[in-house]
Amino acid sequence: TQSPNPTSTSVTLTGLQSGTTYQVRVRAVSDVGNGEWSNTVSRTTYNASNASAPTNVMAIPLSGQVGIRVSWTVPPLPAGLPITGYSIQYKIRGSGLTYVTVTVGAGTTQRDITSLQSSTEYRIR
């Protein structure tokens, strides 16, 4: 139950679960009694697992050093939700090693990955 300012015509519901459908209805409440309930509206919260992937991902060798530059284009923003950052993972191709994860901020669309092994093929995702 939310009790907003009595002159307000909107309220923000927080603490909701991602990808969950909620039903919402509203009624007026006063000192003399309660009004009728409005029609119920169903909405599903944004599910982060449905976010679009970055596009135009490229990896090019860095000149003069053992490393690569990974770049990408910002994906479409479903439901107008802001991107808060990106994760890039890499490992030696065909190895049983786990991926190394590098995280960058939302305003970034490229990252240099250095200190790689010379003449070695890497898998980037």
N, CA, C and O atoms as CSV, one atom per row, in Angstrom:
chain,resi,resn,atom,element,x,y,z
A,1,THR,N,N,0.838,-1.182,0.000
A,1,THR,CA,C,0.000,0.000,0.000
A,1,THR,C,C,0.876,1.237,0.000
A,1,THR,O,O,1.773,1.369,0.833
A,2,GLN,N,N,0.624,2.128,-0.916
A,2,GLN,CA,C,1.348,3.388,-1.017
A,2,GLN,C,C,0.399,4.513,-0.619
A,2,GLN,O,O,-0.772,4.488,-0.996
A,3,SER,N,N,0.879,5.491,0.129
A,3,SER,CA,C,0.072,6.652,0.498
A,3,SER,C,C,0.774,7.911,0.025
A,3,SER,O,O,1.499,8.541,0.795
A,4,PRO,N,N,0.568,8.290,-1.244
A,4,PRO,CA,C,1.231,9.477,-1.768
A,4,PRO,C,C,0.567,10.753,-1.273
A,4,PRO,O,O,-0.444,10.708,-0.572
A,5,ASN,N,N,1.130,11.866,-1.636
A,5,ASN,CA,C,0.559,13.175,-1.373
A,5,ASN,C,C,-0.883,13.173,-1.891
A,5,ASN,O,O,-1.117,12.733,-3.017
A,6,PRO,N,N,-1.857,13.650,-1.109
A,6,PRO,CA,C,-3.261,13.570,-1.524
A,6,PRO,C,C,-3.586,14.337,-2.806
A,6,PRO,O,O,-4.605,14.056,-3.437
A,7,THR,N,N,-2.756,15.291,-3.208
A,7,THR,CA,C,-3.025,16.019,-4.449
A,7,THR,C,C,-2.257,15.427,-5.628
A,7,THR,O,O,-2.390,15.905,-6.754
A,8,SER,N,N,-1.474,14.416,-5.386
A,8,SER,CA,C,-0.684,13.786,-6.443
A,8,SER,C,C,-1.552,12.848,-7.274
A,8,SER,O,O,-2.466,12.204,-6.759
A,9,THR,N,N,-1.250,12.783,-8.572
A,9,THR,CA,C,-1.985,11.852,-9.438
A,9,THR,C,C,-1.066,10.744,-9.967
A,9,THR,O,O,-1.416,10.041,-10.915
A,10,SER,N,N,0.098,10.596,-9.353
A,10,SER,CA,C,0.988,9.498,-9.741
A,10,SER,C,C,1.830,9.076,-8.546
A,10,SER,O,O,2.003,9.832,-7.589
A,11,VAL,N,N,2.343,7.875,-8.617
A,11,VAL,CA,C,3.217,7.347,-7.576
A,11,VAL,C,C,4.211,6.408,-8.256
A,11,VAL,O,O,3.865,5.729,-9.223
A,12,THR,N,N,5.427,6.370,-7.758
A,12,THR,CA,C,6.436,5.452,-8.280
A,12,THR,C,C,6.519,4.252,-7.358
A,12,THR,O,O,6.762,4.394,-6.160
A,13,LEU,N,N,6.318,3.083,-7.912
A,13,LEU,CA,C,6.412,1.847,-7.139
A,13,LEU,C,C,7.843,1.335,-7.241
A,13,LEU,O,O,8.366,1.182,-8.345
A,14,THR,N,N,8.473,1.073,-6.121
A,14,THR,CA,C,9.856,0.605,-6.123
A,14,THR,C,C,9.934,-0.800,-5.542
A,14,THR,O,O,8.972,-1.295,-4.954
A,15,GLY,N,N,11.089,-1.436,-5.713
A,15,GLY,CA,C,11.295,-2.763,-5.151
A,15,GLY,C,C,10.614,-3.869,-5.937
A,15,GLY,O,O,10.439,-4.975,-5.425
A,16,LEU,N,N,10.223,-3.580,-7.190
A,16,LEU,CA,C,9.556,-4.586,-8.013
A,16,LEU,C,C,10.594,-5.531,-8.608
A,16,LEU,O,O,11.766,-5.174,-8.731
A,17,GLN,N,N,10.167,-6.728,-8.975
A,17,GLN,CA,C,11.048,-7.744,-9.542
A,17,GLN,C,C,11.116,-7.601,-11.062
A,17,GLN,O,O,10.105,-7.325,-11.707
A,18,SER,N,N,12.296,-7.788,-11.627
A,18,SER,CA,C,12.518,-7.718,-13.064
A,18,SER,C,C,11.717,-8.802,-13.784
A,18,SER,O,O,11.668,-9.949,-13.338
A,19,GLY,N,N,11.088,-8.427,-14.906
A,19,GLY,CA,C,10.374,-9.397,-15.723
A,19,GLY,C,C,9.119,-9.969,-15.096
A,19,GLY,O,O,8.692,-11.066,-15.456
A,20,THR,N,N,8.523,-9.246,-14.166
A,20,THR,CA,C,7.340,-9.722,-13.448
A,20,THR,C,C,6.126,-8.871,-13.826
A,20,THR,O,O,6.232,-7.650,-13.943
A,21,THR,N,N,4.981,-9.515,-14.016
A,21,THR,CA,C,3.755,-8.788,-14.335
A,21,THR,C,C,3.060,-8.384,-13.039
A,21,THR,O,O,2.866,-9.195,-12.134
A,22,TYR,N,N,2.694,-7.113,-12.978
A,22,TYR,CA,C,1.991,-6.572,-11.815
A,22,TYR,C,C,0.651,-6.014,-12.262
A,22,TYR,O,O,0.516,-5.498,-13.371
A,23,GLN,N,N,-0.332,-6.125,-11.386
A,23,GLN,CA,C,-1.644,-5.541,-11.631
A,23,GLN,C,C,-1.810,-4.366,-10.675
A,23,GLN,O,O,-1.523,-4.470,-9.482
A,24,VAL,N,N,-2.277,-3.251,-11.221
A,24,VAL,CA,C,-2.404,-2.023,-10.434
A,24,VAL,C,C,-3.816,-1.470,-10.614
A,24,VAL,O,O,-4.372,-1.487,-11.712
A,25,ARG,N,N,-4.375,-0.985,-9.520
A,25,ARG,CA,C,-5.650,-0.282,-9.568
A,25,ARG,C,C,-5.602,0.838,-8.537
A,25,ARG,O,O,-4.775,0.827,-7.626
A,26,VAL,N,N,-6.495,1.797,-8.693
A,26,VAL,CA,C,-6.470,3.005,-7.859
A,26,VAL,C,C,-7.888,3.329,-7.424
A,26,VAL,O,O,-8.849,3.072,-8.150
A,27,ARG,N,N,-8.007,3.902,-6.221
A,27,ARG,CA,C,-9.291,4.447,-5.791
A,27,ARG,C,C,-9.035,5.651,-4.901
A,27,ARG,O,O,-7.979,5.779,-4.281
A,28,ALA,N,N,-10.009,6.514,-4.854
A,28,ALA,CA,C,-9.918,7.699,-3.995
A,28,ALA,C,C,-10.274,7.298,-2.568
A,28,ALA,O,O,-11.161,6.475,-2.338
A,29,VAL,N,N,-9.570,7.891,-1.624
A,29,VAL,CA,C,-9.808,7.635,-0.200
A,29,VAL,C,C,-10.005,8.993,0.487
A,29,VAL,O,O,-9.224,9.922,0.278
A,30,SER,N,N,-11.049,9.096,1.301
A,30,SER,CA,C,-11.291,10.360,2.015
A,30,SER,C,C,-11.762,10.060,3.433
A,30,SER,O,O,-11.929,8.901,3.813
A,31,ASP,N,N,-11.972,11.113,4.203
A,31,ASP,CA,C,-12.441,10.955,5.580
A,31,ASP,C,C,-13.852,10.382,5.649
A,31,ASP,O,O,-14.241,9.828,6.677
A,32,VAL,N,N,-14.629,10.509,4.564
A,32,VAL,CA,C,-16.003,10.019,4.582
A,32,VAL,C,C,-16.160,8.650,3.924
A,32,VAL,O,O,-17.262,8.102,3.896
A,33,GLY,N,N,-15.077,8.097,3.399
A,33,GLY,CA,C,-15.171,6.759,2.811
A,33,GLY,C,C,-14.271,6.594,1.598
A,33,GLY,O,O,-13.550,7.507,1.195
A,34,ASN,N,N,-14.337,5.426,1.045
A,34,ASN,CA,C,-13.512,5.086,-0.105
A,34,ASN,C,C,-14.339,5.071,-1.378
A,34,ASN,O,O,-15.506,4.681,-1.365
A,35,GLY,N,N,-13.731,5.498,-2.479
A,35,GLY,CA,C,-14.395,5.456,-3.777
A,35,GLY,C,C,-14.296,4.065,-4.386
A,35,GLY,O,O,-13.716,3.153,-3.796
A,36,GLU,N,N,-14.861,3.917,-5.556
A,36,GLU,CA,C,-14.789,2.658,-6.286
A,36,GLU,C,C,-13.379,2.474,-6.841
A,36,GLU,O,O,-12.669,3.446,-7.097
A,37,TRP,N,N,-12.988,1.220,-7.023
A,37,TRP,CA,C,-11.695,0.913,-7.625
A,37,TRP,C,C,-11.732,1.220,-9.122
A,37,TRP,O,O,-12.762,1.041,-9.772
A,38,SER,N,N,-10.621,1.678,-9.659
A,38,SER,CA,C,-10.496,1.866,-11.110
A,38,SER,C,C,-10.378,0.497,-11.777
A,38,SER,O,O,-10.280,-0.529,-11.104
A,39,ASN,N,N,-10.388,0.499,-13.094
A,39,ASN,CA,C,-10.096,-0.736,-13.815
A,39,ASN,C,C,-8.668,-1.155,-13.494
A,39,ASN,O,O,-7.808,-0.310,-13.244
A,40,THR,N,N,-8.421,-2.452,-13.503
A,40,THR,CA,C,-7.079,-2.977,-13.237
A,40,THR,C,C,-6.244,-2.892,-14.502
A,40,THR,O,O,-6.706,-3.224,-15.593
A,41,VAL,N,N,-5.002,-2.438,-14.338
A,41,VAL,CA,C,-4.050,-2.355,-15.440
A,41,VAL,C,C,-2.920,-3.322,-15.146
A,41,VAL,O,O,-2.376,-3.320,-14.041
A,42,SER,N,N,-2.557,-4.151,-16.120
A,42,SER,CA,C,-1.439,-5.090,-15.957
A,42,SER,C,C,-0.241,-4.591,-16.750
A,42,SER,O,O,-0.374,-4.203,-17.911
A,43,ARG,N,N,0.909,-4.603,-16.130
A,43,ARG,CA,C,2.148,-4.227,-16.800
A,43,ARG,C,C,3.256,-5.154,-16.334
A,43,ARG,O,O,3.276,-5.598,-15.186
A,44,THR,N,N,4.182,-5.440,-17.249
A,44,THR,CA,C,5.331,-6.269,-16.927
A,44,THR,C,C,6.558,-5.383,-16.833
A,44,THR,O,O,6.816,-4.573,-17.724
A,45,THR,N,N,7.312,-5.535,-15.762
A,45,THR,CA,C,8.526,-4.743,-15.597
A,45,THR,C,C,9.571,-5.190,-16.600
A,45,THR,O,O,9.538,-6.320,-17.086
A,46,TYR,N,N,10.480,-4.312,-16.901
A,46,TYR,CA,C,11.558,-4.581,-17.847
A,46,TYR,C,C,12.402,-5.740,-17.358
A,46,TYR,O,O,12.739,-5.826,-16.177
A,47,ASN,N,N,12.740,-6.628,-18.277
A,47,ASN,CA,C,13.568,-7.787,-17.953
A,47,ASN,C,C,14.956,-7.561,-18.539
A,47,ASN,O,O,15.116,-7.538,-19.760
A,48,ALA,N,N,15.963,-7.394,-17.681
A,48,ALA,CA,C,17.317,-7.093,-18.130
A,48,ALA,C,C,17.866,-8.158,-19.060
A,48,ALA,O,O,18.717,-7.855,-19.897
A,49,SER,N,N,17.410,-9.384,-18.943
A,49,SER,CA,C,17.934,-10.431,-19.817
A,49,SER,C,C,17.465,-10.250,-21.260
A,49,SER,O,O,17.990,-10.901,-22.164
A,50,ASN,N,N,16.482,-9.372,-21.489
A,50,ASN,CA,C,16.005,-9.106,-22.845
A,50,ASN,C,C,16.669,-7.892,-23.471
A,50,ASN,O,O,16.276,-7.466,-24.557
A,51,ALA,N,N,17.666,-7.330,-22.808
A,51,ALA,CA,C,18.348,-6.166,-23.344
A,51,ALA,C,C,19.060,-6.532,-24.640
A,51,ALA,O,O,19.603,-7.629,-24.770
A,52,SER,N,N,19.055,-5.610,-25.594
A,52,SER,CA,C,19.732,-5.850,-26.860
A,52,SER,C,C,21.239,-5.820,-26.671
A,52,SER,O,O,21.753,-5.126,-25.794
A,53,ALA,N,N,21.928,-6.565,-27.484
A,53,ALA,CA,C,23.393,-6.597,-27.441
A,53,ALA,C,C,23.953,-5.409,-28.225
A,53,ALA,O,O,23.315,-4.924,-29.159
A,54,PRO,N,N,25.138,-4.944,-27.849
A,54,PRO,CA,C,25.793,-3.918,-28.667
A,54,PRO,C,C,25.985,-4.449,-30.087
A,54,PRO,O,O,26.096,-5.658,-30.291
A,55,THR,N,N,26.023,-3.550,-31.061
A,55,THR,CA,C,26.185,-3.935,-32.455
A,55,THR,C,C,27.525,-3.439,-32.987
A,55,THR,O,O,28.238,-2.698,-32.311
A,56,ASN,N,N,27.854,-3.852,-34.192
A,56,ASN,CA,C,29.087,-3.436,-34.869
A,56,ASN,C,C,30.323,-3.648,-34.004
A,56,ASN,O,O,31.217,-2.802,-33.974
A,57,VAL,N,N,30.374,-4.768,-33.307
A,57,VAL,CA,C,31.518,-5.067,-32.444
A,57,VAL,C,C,32.723,-5.397,-33.322
A,57,VAL,O,O,32.635,-6.227,-34.227
A,58,MET,N,N,33.843,-4.742,-33.046
A,58,MET,CA,C,35.077,-4.968,-33.795
A,58,MET,C,C,36.238,-5.112,-32.820
A,58,MET,O,O,36.227,-4.541,-31.730
A,59,ALA,N,N,37.230,-5.879,-33.228
A,59,ALA,CA,C,38.472,-6.013,-32.467
A,59,ALA,C,C,39.612,-5.842,-33.460
A,59,ALA,O,O,39.739,-6.618,-34.408
A,60,ILE,N,N,40.439,-4.826,-33.242
A,60,ILE,CA,C,41.557,-4.577,-34.153
A,60,ILE,C,C,42.853,-4.548,-33.359
A,60,ILE,O,O,42.866,-4.128,-32.202
A,61,PRO,N,N,43.953,-4.998,-33.979
A,61,PRO,CA,C,45.246,-4.991,-33.270
A,61,PRO,C,C,45.695,-3.561,-32.967
A,61,PRO,O,O,45.464,-2.647,-33.759
A,62,LEU,N,N,46.331,-3.380,-31.824
A,62,LEU,CA,C,46.903,-2.084,-31.469
A,62,LEU,C,C,48.275,-1.970,-32.120
A,62,LEU,O,O,49.055,-2.921,-32.113
A,63,SER,N,N,48.554,-0.836,-32.663
A,63,SER,CA,C,49.835,-0.606,-33.324
A,63,SER,C,C,50.948,-0.435,-32.289
A,63,SER,O,O,50.819,0.353,-31.352
A,64,GLY,N,N,52.033,-1.175,-32.468
A,64,GLY,CA,C,53.206,-0.999,-31.624
A,64,GLY,C,C,53.156,-1.695,-30.277
A,64,GLY,O,O,54.075,-1.524,-29.475
A,65,GLN,N,N,52.129,-2.468,-29.999
A,65,GLN,CA,C,52.060,-3.194,-28.731
A,65,GLN,C,C,51.226,-4.458,-28.886
A,65,GLN,O,O,50.460,-4.593,-29.840
A,66,VAL,N,N,51.379,-5.380,-27.944
A,66,VAL,CA,C,50.600,-6.622,-27.991
A,66,VAL,C,C,49.269,-6.348,-27.297
A,66,VAL,O,O,49.173,-6.379,-26.071
A,67,GLY,N,N,48.260,-6.082,-28.093
A,67,GLY,CA,C,46.944,-5.777,-27.551
A,67,GLY,C,C,45.943,-5.556,-28.663
A,67,GLY,O,O,46.301,-5.538,-29.840
A,68,ILE,N,N,44.702,-5.390,-28.291
A,68,ILE,CA,C,43.623,-5.154,-29.239
A,68,ILE,C,C,42.722,-4.031,-28.725
A,68,ILE,O,O,42.640,-3.773,-27.524
A,69,ARG,N,N,42.057,-3.378,-29.660
A,69,ARG,CA,C,41.036,-2.380,-29.311
A,69,ARG,C,C,39.693,-2.978,-29.685
A,69,ARG,O,O,39.455,-3.322,-30.843
A,70,VAL,N,N,38.814,-3.100,-28.692
A,70,VAL,CA,C,37.458,-3.589,-28.909
A,70,VAL,C,C,36.551,-2.365,-28.957
A,70,VAL,O,O,36.603,-1.513,-28.070
A,71,SER,N,N,35.721,-2.280,-29.995
A,71,SER,CA,C,34.783,-1.161,-30.100
A,71,SER,C,C,33.403,-1.689,-30.466
A,71,SER,O,O,33.272,-2.803,-30.973
A,72,TRP,N,N,32.374,-0.887,-30.209
A,72,TRP,CA,C,30.993,-1.305,-30.451
A,72,TRP,C,C,30.108,-0.086,-30.581
A,72,TRP,O,O,30.511,1.038,-30.283
A,73,THR,N,N,28.873,-0.339,-31.042
A,73,THR,CA,C,27.842,0.689,-31.134
A,73,THR,C,C,26.821,0.432,-30.033
A,73,THR,O,O,26.478,-0.713,-29.738
A,74,VAL,N,N,26.347,1.506,-29.438
A,74,VAL,CA,C,25.357,1.413,-28.354
A,74,VAL,C,C,24.102,0.708,-28.873
A,74,VAL,O,O,23.608,1.042,-29.950
A,75,PRO,N,N,23.577,-0.273,-28.112
A,75,PRO,CA,C,22.363,-0.975,-28.553
A,75,PRO,C,C,21.119,-0.119,-28.331
A,75,PRO,O,O,21.165,0.868,-27.597
A,76,PRO,N,N,20.000,-0.500,-28.970
A,76,PRO,CA,C,18.742,0.199,-28.704
A,76,PRO,C,C,18.380,0.074,-27.227
A,76,PRO,O,O,18.695,-0.927,-26.584
A,77,LEU,N,N,17.733,1.071,-26.712
A,77,LEU,CA,C,17.374,1.083,-25.293
A,77,LEU,C,C,15.913,0.734,-25.104
A,77,LEU,O,O,15.050,1.598,-25.257
A,78,PRO,N,N,15.611,-0.527,-24.772
A,78,PRO,CA,C,14.207,-0.894,-24.555
A,78,PRO,C,C,13.643,-0.195,-23.326
A,78,PRO,O,O,14.315,-0.063,-22.303
A,79,ALA,N,N,12.426,0.238,-23.444
A,79,ALA,CA,C,11.697,0.886,-22.342
A,79,ALA,C,C,12.417,2.134,-21.837
A,79,ALA,O,O,12.131,2.608,-20.737
A,80,GLY,N,N,13.355,2.676,-22.636
A,80,GLY,CA,C,14.045,3.898,-22.261
A,80,GLY,C,C,14.971,3.758,-21.074
A,80,GLY,O,O,15.374,4.763,-20.488
A,81,LEU,N,N,15.319,2.540,-20.705
A,81,LEU,CA,C,16.193,2.341,-19.559
A,81,LEU,C,C,17.631,2.666,-19.925
A,81,LEU,O,O,18.091,2.289,-21.002
A,82,PRO,N,N,18.349,3.358,-19.051
A,82,PRO,CA,C,19.726,3.732,-19.369
A,82,PRO,C,C,20.685,2.554,-19.237
A,82,PRO,O,O,20.503,1.673,-18.397
A,83,ILE,N,N,21.701,2.561,-20.077
A,83,ILE,CA,C,22.793,1.598,-19.949
A,83,ILE,C,C,23.718,2.128,-18.867
A,83,ILE,O,O,24.042,3.316,-18.861
A,84,THR,N,N,24.143,1.277,-17.963
A,84,THR,CA,C,25.020,1.715,-16.874
A,84,THR,C,C,26.466,1.276,-17.074
A,84,THR,O,O,27.340,1.670,-16.302
A,85,GLY,N,N,26.732,0.467,-18.096
A,85,GLY,CA,C,28.092,0.037,-18.377
A,85,GLY,C,C,28.098,-1.147,-19.324
A,85,GLY,O,O,27.049,-1.639,-19.741
A,86,TYR,N,N,29.303,-1.594,-19.655
A,86,TYR,CA,C,29.496,-2.734,-20.553
A,86,TYR,C,C,30.527,-3.676,-19.952
A,86,TYR,O,O,31.443,-3.241,-19.254
A,87,SER,N,N,30.376,-4.966,-20.224
A,87,SER,CA,C,31.362,-5.970,-19.817
A,87,SER,C,C,31.929,-6.603,-21.076
A,87,SER,O,O,31.187,-6.971,-21.988
A,88,ILE,N,N,33.242,-6.727,-21.119
A,88,ILE,CA,C,33.945,-7.379,-22.214
A,88,ILE,C,C,34.671,-8.570,-21.614
A,88,ILE,O,O,35.301,-8.454,-20.563
A,89,GLN,N,N,34.584,-9.709,-22.275
A,89,GLN,CA,C,35.280,-10.901,-21.781
A,89,GLN,C,C,36.229,-11.410,-22.857
A,89,GLN,O,O,35.923,-11.354,-24.048
A,90,TYR,N,N,37.391,-11.911,-22.421
A,90,TYR,CA,C,38.338,-12.491,-23.359
A,90,TYR,C,C,39.127,-13.609,-22.701
A,90,TYR,O,O,39.291,-13.648,-21.481
A,91,LYS,N,N,39.618,-14.530,-23.548
A,91,LYS,CA,C,40.478,-15.623,-23.092
A,91,LYS,C,C,41.222,-16.171,-24.299
A,91,LYS,O,O,40.854,-15.890,-25.440
A,92,ILE,N,N,42.255,-16.945,-24.052
A,92,ILE,CA,C,42.984,-17.585,-25.134
A,92,ILE,C,C,42.047,-18.591,-25.788
A,92,ILE,O,O,41.461,-19.436,-25.112
A,93,ARG,N,N,41.909,-18.496,-27.115
A,93,ARG,CA,C,40.990,-19.363,-27.866
A,93,ARG,C,C,41.380,-20.826,-27.692
A,93,ARG,O,O,42.551,-21.187,-27.813
A,94,GLY,N,N,40.387,-21.660,-27.406
A,94,GLY,CA,C,40.597,-23.093,-27.275
A,94,GLY,C,C,41.171,-23.530,-25.941
A,94,GLY,O,O,41.383,-24.723,-25.721
A,95,SER,N,N,41.425,-22.589,-25.052
A,95,SER,CA,C,41.982,-22.954,-23.748
A,95,SER,C,C,40.853,-23.287,-22.783
A,95,SER,O,O,39.704,-22.902,-23.003
A,96,GLY,N,N,41.173,-23.979,-21.751
A,96,GLY,CA,C,40.206,-24.274,-20.703
A,96,GLY,C,C,40.152,-23.166,-19.664
A,96,GLY,O,O,39.480,-23.304,-18.642
A,97,LEU,N,N,40.854,-22.070,-19.916
A,97,LEU,CA,C,40.882,-20.959,-18.972
A,97,LEU,C,C,39.526,-20.266,-18.903
A,97,LEU,O,O,38.750,-20.304,-19.858
A,98,THR,N,N,39.252,-19.646,-17.788
A,98,THR,CA,C,38.020,-18.864,-17.667
A,98,THR,C,C,38.222,-17.509,-18.336
A,98,THR,O,O,39.354,-17.054,-18.505
A,99,TYR,N,N,37.143,-16.883,-18.706
A,99,TYR,CA,C,37.201,-15.563,-19.331
A,99,TYR,C,C,37.643,-14.513,-18.316
A,99,TYR,O,O,37.266,-14.559,-17.145
A,100,VAL,N,N,38.445,-13.572,-18.789
A,100,VAL,CA,C,38.776,-12.381,-18.011
A,100,VAL,C,C,37.709,-11.352,-18.352
A,100,VAL,O,O,37.407,-11.143,-19.527
A,101,THR,N,N,37.135,-10.709,-17.343
A,101,THR,CA,C,36.084,-9.722,-17.571
A,101,THR,C,C,36.611,-8.323,-17.293
A,101,THR,O,O,37.204,-8.066,-16.245
A,102,VAL,N,N,36.387,-7.428,-18.240
A,102,VAL,CA,C,36.737,-6.020,-18.099
A,102,VAL,C,C,35.426,-5.242,-18.166
A,102,VAL,O,O,34.619,-5.475,-19.066
A,103,THR,N,N,35.204,-4.330,-17.234
A,103,THR,CA,C,33.978,-3.533,-17.205
A,103,THR,C,C,34.322,-2.076,-17.462
A,103,THR,O,O,35.291,-1.549,-16.915
A,104,VAL,N,N,33.516,-1.428,-18.301
A,104,VAL,CA,C,33.711,-0.012,-18.601
A,104,VAL,C,C,32.400,0.732,-18.387
A,104,VAL,O,O,31.333,0.121,-18.342
A,105,GLY,N,N,32.481,2.032,-18.256
A,105,GLY,CA,C,31.311,2.861,-17.997
A,105,GLY,C,C,30.396,3.022,-19.202
A,105,GLY,O,O,30.755,2.660,-20.322
A,106,ALA,N,N,29.226,3.560,-18.960
A,106,ALA,CA,C,28.187,3.685,-19.980
A,106,ALA,C,C,28.585,4.604,-21.128
A,106,ALA,O,O,28.148,4.389,-22.258
A,107,GLY,N,N,29.391,5.610,-20.872
A,107,GLY,CA,C,29.768,6.562,-21.914
A,107,GLY,C,C,30.883,6.059,-22.818
A,107,GLY,O,O,31.343,6.798,-23.688
A,108,THR,N,N,31.322,4.838,-22.639
A,108,THR,CA,C,32.451,4.282,-23.380
A,108,THR,C,C,31.965,3.343,-24.477
A,108,THR,O,O,31.074,2.525,-24.249
A,109,THR,N,N,32.553,3.460,-25.671
A,109,THR,CA,C,32.216,2.534,-26.755
A,109,THR,C,C,33.471,1.872,-27.323
A,109,THR,O,O,33.441,1.329,-28.427
A,110,GLN,N,N,34.564,1.916,-26.577
A,110,GLN,CA,C,35.754,1.165,-26.955
A,110,GLN,C,C,36.634,0.949,-25.735
A,110,GLN,O,O,36.575,1.699,-24.760
A,111,ARG,N,N,37.459,-0.103,-25.816
A,111,ARG,CA,C,38.378,-0.410,-24.715
A,111,ARG,C,C,39.600,-1.100,-25.298
A,111,ARG,O,O,39.478,-2.025,-26.101
A,112,ASP,N,N,40.784,-0.642,-24.886
A,112,ASP,CA,C,42.026,-1.294,-25.268
A,112,ASP,C,C,42.332,-2.390,-24.258
A,112,ASP,O,O,42.283,-2.168,-23.048
A,113,ILE,N,N,42.647,-3.574,-24.769
A,113,ILE,CA,C,43.043,-4.690,-23.909
A,113,ILE,C,C,44.511,-4.975,-24.228
A,113,ILE,O,O,44.855,-5.345,-25.351
A,114,THR,N,N,45.350,-4.801,-23.242
A,114,THR,CA,C,46.790,-4.940,-23.441
A,114,THR,C,C,47.334,-6.071,-22.570
A,114,THR,O,O,46.577,-6.761,-21.888
A,115,SER,N,N,48.631,-6.249,-22.599
A,115,SER,CA,C,49.318,-7.306,-21.838
A,115,SER,C,C,48.871,-8.697,-22.289
A,115,SER,O,O,48.769,-9.619,-21.479
A,116,LEU,N,N,48.606,-8.837,-23.585
A,116,LEU,CA,C,48.239,-10.135,-24.139
A,116,LEU,C,C,49.506,-10.851,-24.592
A,116,LEU,O,O,50.568,-10.240,-24.713
A,117,GLN,N,N,49.384,-12.137,-24.839
A,117,GLN,CA,C,50.525,-12.922,-25.304
A,117,GLN,C,C,50.683,-12.741,-26.811
A,117,GLN,O,O,49.710,-12.799,-27.563
A,118,SER,N,N,51.906,-12.525,-27.233
A,118,SER,CA,C,52.214,-12.347,-28.651
A,118,SER,C,C,51.897,-13.618,-29.438
A,118,SER,O,O,52.060,-14.726,-28.928
A,119,SER,N,N,51.444,-13.452,-30.682
A,119,SER,CA,C,51.146,-14.561,-31.610
A,119,SER,C,C,50.151,-15.558,-31.036
A,119,SER,O,O,50.241,-16.754,-31.313
A,120,THR,N,N,49.208,-15.080,-30.242
A,120,THR,CA,C,48.215,-15.934,-29.598
A,120,THR,C,C,46.829,-15.463,-30.016
A,120,THR,O,O,46.555,-14.263,-30.035
A,121,GLU,N,N,45.957,-16.409,-30.350
A,121,GLU,CA,C,44.592,-16.072,-30.749
A,121,GLU,C,C,43.707,-16.037,-29.520
A,121,GLU,O,O,43.755,-16.933,-28.677
A,122,TYR,N,N,42.886,-14.975,-29.426
A,122,TYR,CA,C,41.993,-14.790,-28.281
A,122,TYR,C,C,40.540,-14.847,-28.740
A,122,TYR,O,O,40.215,-14.514,-29.880
A,123,ARG,N,N,39.693,-15.268,-27.840
A,123,ARG,CA,C,38.245,-15.249,-28.054
A,123,ARG,C,C,37.716,-14.088,-27.222
A,123,ARG,O,O,38.017,-13.970,-26.034
A,124,ILE,N,N,36.924,-13.233,-27.863
A,124,ILE,CA,C,36.382,-12.038,-27.200
A,124,ILE,C,C,34.864,-12.105,-27.294
A,124,ILE,O,O,34.304,-12.419,-28.344
A,125,ARG,N,N,34.217,-11.807,-26.187
A,125,ARG,CA,C,32.749,-11.741,-26.204
A,125,ARG,C,C,32.270,-10.654,-25.293
A,125,ARG,O,O,31.064,-10.439,-25.169
